[in-house]
Amino acid sequence: ALTIGIVGLPNVGKSTLFNALTKNTVLAANYPFATIEPNIGVVPLADPRLARLAEIFGSARILPAPVSFVDIAGIVRGASEGEGLGNKFLANIREADAICQVVRAFVDDDVVHVDGKVSPKDDIETINTELILADLQTLETAIPRLEKEVKGKKTDKEVLDTALAAQRVLEEGTTLFVGGEAAGVDAKLAKGLGLLTTKPFLYVFNLDEDGLTDASLHDELAALVAPAEAIYLNAKLEADLAELDPEDAAELLESVGVTEPGLEQLARVGFQNLGLQTYLTAGPKETRAWTITKGWTAPQAAGVIHTDFQRGFIKAEVVSFDDLDAAGSMAEARAAGKVRMEGKDYVMADGDVVEFRFNV
Ligand code: GDP
């Protein structure tokens, strides 16, 4: 599943947000990994197509695509030099597909700010600096080793060149996510070197409730983090929403002028940012969304359900959600010629409703 690492300075609302995440008990029951790991929370990727499919197929349950969040503790000023928990955060961040920084933008004199003042810009820089320093340390060890390996023809020169180009970007105080591509840093090779700042960054601004509908404030904050995406929420409100049943939650949201819960928005934006999409399976037992990368073929997509499906792939019976929705049933969709048999070269489209045929 897609995993987003949550970072942030102390006292910005990380734990409050994380509590909201882990209270998502409905999903936790369906995705057992969420209850095993105490620092993992799961949000379902909202998808209105699922309810319609479940209706058409009479499915007993619905399983949306899970988006996992990992709480990455311990990034404080000086962490890369051993402050706080020191470098312990690195291993956790390496496993995440994207890095999401929670930034304090709420004002509350009762909540102490670690650096004495609320400044989203400074906080973003502090965290970026620690991640950049961590990458520079990685390169400091890697580059001499790569130089030897290139001389001995054990490693391609390309890898060393990537490391050196990355070092130049980072030394200017720029993350590879922002500056890597323009400087010719190959993202895949950089990732292979274990560099963290190549990962996509997202920002969650924890705002006062009033700030949730303040468009000019949003613009101001968005400008701080562009080209990264920004999400605006109130962590306390998210925690309250997590405790309510869907109807009461919708009412509370409406009362503060917001249409989409912040955590759902975060899951959606994270998903889009990483070039992911879903395909759907449906039957009497369950309707389910499966996460794949855009451009994947039918056998690759089948492999997400089970590796045997990929290995023994024969063909896929495919109908687009829209066609099935319009037809109202599989029988009608077939009669209208909307159900196709696709082979191993078929590139999946978002919202394909699929049944795989395979040999075991
Ligand atoms: P963490 O250290 O980043 O995990 O921060 P916490 O979630 O523990 O929050 C620190 C303090 O800020 C707690 O007292 C929270 O109740 C408070 N807090 C969190 N979010 C908000 C918010 O949106 N508004 C206000 N006023 N206080 C908040």
Boltz pocket constraint, residues with backbone or C-beta under 6 A from the ligand:
constraints:
  - pocket:
      binder: B
      contacts: [[A, 8], [A, 9], [A, 10], [A, 11], [A, 12], [A, 13], [A, 14], [A, 15], [A, 16], [A, 17], [A, 106], [A, 107], [A, 108], [A, 111], [A, 206], [A, 207], [A, 208], [A, 233], [A, 234], [A, 235], [A, 236]]
      max_distance: 6.0
